[in-house]
Amino acid sequence: MLRRKPTRLELKLDDIEEFESIRKELESRKKQREEAAGGEEAAAALGAEHKSREQLISDRIGYKPQPKAGGRAAHFGTFEF
């Protein structure tokens, strides 16, 4: 393997300005998305049915818990007597 001296990278004023403009643009997009999502969440929270925090999280991630069947027959398969 050949060894060489490290390459020197110089940061120019144009590079800094470009970085700042891109960063501001991304932040503005993020704020717009948050405001849009916040408005939807507020409308959903003010709806006729009031949901608990757990239900809101379950709805958001798509988890739909199924009620467990009661009785001895349900526990027989897991050997719980």
Disulfide bonds with the S-S distance in Angstrom:
none
